[in-house]
């Protein structure tokens, strides 16, 4: 996906333990991403990440959710 960035929006459909900087870097200025953050089978928050025109980011918690873990490449689920 990195070769096709930057993106207007990214929707992540698996939970990560943190917001991956590699995904934030792929957002265009003015773009948004939604991503569930939290531990597997624990409380998770759906986060909205907005990238400002100057490249700064702002995050807001939208609501509590429960998603499967995010697996990146050959890594174990985080």
N, C-alpha and C positions, 0 to 999 in steps of 0.2 A: 504493500500500500504506500510506503514512503515515496516511491517513485512517481506516484500520481498526486501527491499532496502539493499545495495546501488545499484543505477541504473547507467548505462552507459550514459543515456540521459533521459530527461523529456521534454515533449511537453505539454504546458498548452494552452487550447483552449477557455479560458474565461478570461476577463480582471480583474486584481487585482489592488488595489490602491498602493500596494508595493510588493516587492519580498518577499514571505513568507520564513522565515528562516527554517521552517520545511521542505520545499522542497529542499532548498540548502543542508540541513543536509543529505538528502537522495541521493545526488549525490556522486558517486565514485570520488576519486582524478583523474583528467584528463578528467572528464565528462563535458557535457554541458546541458543547459536547455534553451528553448525559452519560453517566457511568455509575453503577452501583459500587459502593465502597464498604468493605467490612470483611470479617472473617467468615469462612464457610460455615454454614449451619448456625450462625450467630446473627445478631441484629446487624443489619446493613442499612445504609442510607443511600438513596438515589441522589446523586450530586449533579448540579448544573454548573458547568465550567464555562464562563464567558471570557473570550479573549478580546481585550479592548483594541481600539485603533492603534494605540502605541505599543501593543504587544503585551501589556500587563494582563494578568488574569484575575478574575473574581469568581469565587465559588459560593454556591448556596445549596443548602440541604432542601430537597423537595419533599421527600417522604420516606418512611421506613419500607424496606423491601426485603425479598429473599430470592437470591439468584444462585446459580451454580458457580463454582470457582472459575476464574480466568486462567487458562493455560497458555503460556507463551512459548512457542517452539517446543523444544524437548524438556523444558523445565517442569518440575512437579507443580501441582496447583499451589497457589500462594494463599 
